[in-house]
Amino acid sequence: MKQSLQKANSLDLLDKFDPIVELRASLPFEKTDPFKVVIEEVISETEAIIGGRHTILAGTNNYMGMTFNEEAIEAAKKALDDFGTGTTGSRVLNGTYGGHKALEATIADFYGMNECMVFSTGYQANLGIISALGGKDDFVIIDADSHASIYDGCAMGNATIVRFKHNDVEHMERRLKRLPADAGKLVVVEGMYSMLGDAAPLKELLEVAKQYGCMTLVDEAHSMGFCGENGRGIAEELGVEHLADFIVGTFSKSVGTVGGFAVSNHPKFDVLRFVSRPYIFTASLPPSVVASATASIQAISRSGNRRAHLWENARQLHSGLKDAGFSMCTETAESPIIAVHLPDVMIGTRFWEQLLEEGVYANMAAPPATPAGMFLLRISVCAQHTSEQVSEIIARFKRTAEKVGLEV
Amino acid sequence: MAQTATLETIYGLIGPLNKKSVNLTPATTFASDLELDSLTVMDLVADIEDDFDIILPLNMLPDLETIGQVAEAVETIVAKG
């Protein structure tokens, strides 16, 4: 009996991650590690202290620069005083406050839609909607470059998952043709893809999806705030919102806080509150976050000038880097995400590291998070960047290229 | 066991990806024998789908490790129509 309690020769469950440990150890970083960056002090929407250095933030997805919006901060402080630090409960139990309902009404109004559900993160919004919609006999059709939250929503649901080549309308159509005409089908696409900053041909994708009787979900996480006249996203910009049955978004980018949402005109939409597990089995957003999101979205809806400046920044950065000879991931500035190809892992890691030393924080993106094995340096510009800061980012990119021996 | 014709078609599609000229058999695995990365596998799956005019659902892929398993899955799906 005693013997059976002795440690058996069993498998260590963490052994399967050894290749990942090896891969990370093989990256040639010398001074810093991109996965362990600590922001010590935040000076503004666009500047911080990292490693004791004054650094321009150019990789924070803070597109509209709302993290220090005065109205949002005031609203959050008031909510903290009035409602406390957290709800300590699910949306379907004690976690729905007046603020949550007001936020949902604000977003529904912003999108001109009848219904809105607020989730605790953008990740959970995709997880919650896709997993609930995709039932056993249904099909969910997704773009190959979809965000992890879309893939995970598929994995959590029971539908059959069909994948088509990134932004390839014809490739999608060939697959839709093969699906049973009478089955439930959901096409999921993103308005803007976060790694390369490339926009989807949303009009064509949604029109074909509708032609084959599919319901459609558009994730506007990286396009809300600055695409379309009111900042609702690519679907608004292209005039195809009527072809989207569901629009999903996040508060953690343009809105400047955390949380997610889904809007729809579907008359039965509300039932999802009772079947979507990532909505039910988690605590709701704290009242202060809800209040700042509400104020921020209201501010975004009247931020035409800020949108215009953001696009100016994106174009200035894109053309500046292109003129300097960098290999750009998109021909033009399709979004505030400006990505540059780097030739290999060695140059890529050294470039990222040196750029941080020069005082610019951007994102290093490597496979498998990037398409087609690409190694990228990804910048997200902010509406609060001044044109001087953008010029400075370009100058520091050039200096970094010289220092790491990248020929441009 | 999958039919020869199905296997031959799949061998043909793998051909250009078979950089190390591995001898292809039904037991050949995509990951360890052919050393295909996940993105290449994705393109191969799309080619197989288009060639046989079928859908190979994403949910099914983790169970398909060898060429023979893919061929059998393809035949099952084709038979179902």
Interface residues (C-beta under 8 A of the other chain):
Chain A: A144 C154 T160 I161 V162 R163 F164 K165 H171 R174 R175 R178 L179 P367 P368 P371 A372 G373
Chain B: D37 S38 L39 M42 V45 A46 E49 D50 D53 I54 I55 P57 L58 N59
